[in-house]
Amino acid sequence: MKTVDAKGLKCPMPLIMTKRALLEIDQDETLEILIDNDISVKNVSRFLEEHQMKVSTVKQGELYRLTVSKTGAITEQTRTEEYCEIAPVEASDYLVSFQKNIKGDSDELGPRLMQLFINTLPDIDQKPGTLVFLNSSIFYTLKDSPVLEPLKKLEESGVKILVCGTCLDFFGKQEELAVGIISNMYEIMNLMSKASKVLYP
């Protein structure tokens, strides 16, 4: 029986790893998934059930063991990001929407200004509730990002970081995501419409 060890990982990685493992096993084979947080268990379970997979869950302390029988259909085109649960934005919250990887028009100065902007966010008193990364700004959420540390600090403090899944696919960078969760335009627009204000740096 193949095992997916997703302990310590946040959405969407448990979903991505589960999808990958299901593609590797044959129909009616069994898969074991190890997860140690409630939200990922709910997200993965919903993903499996909506794709006609039989799943049973056993909790052992902080660890969940999901046993899955591959009875449904999963393909390379099956999208996982829409199964990431996202908490709603509070009415008093504000959102920062990054549209590109530079601030202003200068290709030389623009990236430095944008990095300074992101580096400053963890230190301000009124932090945003949500950061959205679209288009070329998604490069700031990847493994080699120069601002990965401040973004992780923001995420740890409770700031939601949403990364455009279509943009990651376009640039071929989905596997390199290092912070935040993969989202889609419906969820992003829904959150933006509920935010008290939206900033475009």
N, C-alpha and C positions, 0 to 999 in steps of 0.2 A: 504494500500500500504506500503510495507516494505521500509525503508530508510537506506541507507549506508552513514554514516557521516565520510567522509575522509578529512575533513578540516584540514589543517596544516600538512598533511602527504605527504611524497615523494614516488615516485616509488621505490619498487613495491607494497607498502601497499594498495593503492587504487585499484590496479588490484587484489590483493589477496582477499581483502574484497568484491569486486564486484563478483568474482568467487564464494566465499563462500555463498553470499546472493542468487545468482542465483541457486545454488544447493539446497537451502532451500525452494524456492518458486515453485509453480506448473507451468506447461506449460501455456502460454498466460497470466500469471499474470504480474503485473506491478511493477517495481522497481524504486525507486528514489535514485540518487547518488549525494552527495554534495561534490564538489571539489573547492579548491581556488587557483589552479595554472594551467597555460596554458599547460605545458608539460604533466601533469597527465591527463588532459582532452583529449588531443590528443591520449595519450597512451590507455586510457580506451575506448575511442570511436573506435579506430582502432581494439582493441580486440573484442569489441561487434559486430562491423560490419562484421569482418571476421568470426564470428561465427553465422551469419545470425540473429542477434538481431536488432530489430527496435529501434532506439534511437533518441531522440530530445533533443536539448540543449538550455537552456535559461540562459543568463548572467544577474546577478543582482549585480551591483557594482563589487566587487572582487570575488563574489561567482558564481559558475556555478551549475545549476541544470540540471542533466541529467535524463531524463525519459526513461526507457527501458521496452520494451515488450518482454517477454521471448518467442521468436518464434524459436530460434535455439537450438542447443544441447550443453550442458556443462557437463563434467564428472569430477570425481576426478583426472583423468589422464591429463586433459587439463592443459597445461603449460602456465604460465602467464609471466615469466621473459623475454621471447623473445620480449615482447611488450614494454619493457622499452627503451625509446629513449636515446641513448648515443651519446654525441658530439664527433666528431673525434679528435684524438690526433694531435696536431700541429707538424710540421716537427722538430722543435727545442726542443720538449718535450722529457722527459724520463719517464720510467715506472719502478716500483718496483714490482717484482713478488715474493710473499711469498709462499713457497712450503710446509712448515711445521711450527709447533708452537714452534720450538726450533732453536737456532743458534749454529751450530757446532754439536758435537756428545754427549755432556754431558747432560744427562737427568736432572741433578740438576742445572748446570750453564746455559745451553742452553736457557731455558725459560726466565731467568733473562736478558740475553744478548739481546734476541729478543725484550723484553719489553722496554729495554733501547734504542734500535734502533728506535722503533716506537715512544717512548716518545720524542726523539730528533728531529724527522722530522718536527714538527710545527715550530721549532726555527731556522732551517737552512735557508740561504738566497735563494738558488735555490731549491725550493720544487719540488718534482715530479709532473707530471701532472696526473698520474694514479697510483693507488695501486690495485694489483690483489691478491686475497686470494684464494688459492687452498689447497686441501687435509686438513690436520689437522690445518692449519693456519686459517681456517674459524672460529675457536673458539674465535679468537681475535675480531670478529665483532658481537658477541652475547651479550645479555643483561648483563651477569655477567662478561664481559671481564675486565681485569685489565688495559687495554689501551683504553677504550671506549672514555674517554674525549679527548685525543690527536687526535684520529681518527675523532671525531666529529668536532674538530677545523680545521683539514685538509679539511674535506668535506665542511665546512662553508666557507673556504678560496678559494674554487673552485677546489680542488683536487678530481678527480673522484675515487670512491672506488667500485670495482667490486668484487662480491663474487660468487664463483662457485655454481650454482644451483644443479648440480649433487652431489657435496660434501655435501651440506646442506641436501639433500634428504638421502644420504647414512648414515649420522650420526643422522638423524631424528631431525634436528635443524632449519628447515625453519621458523617455527613460532617464533623462538627466535632471529631472526636477528634484530639488533638494529642500525646498521650504514651501509651505502652503499646500492647498488642495486644488486639484483640477476641477474647474467649473465650466458651465456653458452659458451662452448668452441669455437664455431665459432667466436663470438664477441671478446672473449679474445685474440684468436690467431690473429684476424684481427688488433686489437689495438697494440699488441706486434710487429707485422710486420711493422707497420707504425711509431713506436716510434724511436726516434733518437738513443736511447740505452736502454737496459733492465738490471736492477740490480737484482741479486738473493742473498738476505741477508742470 
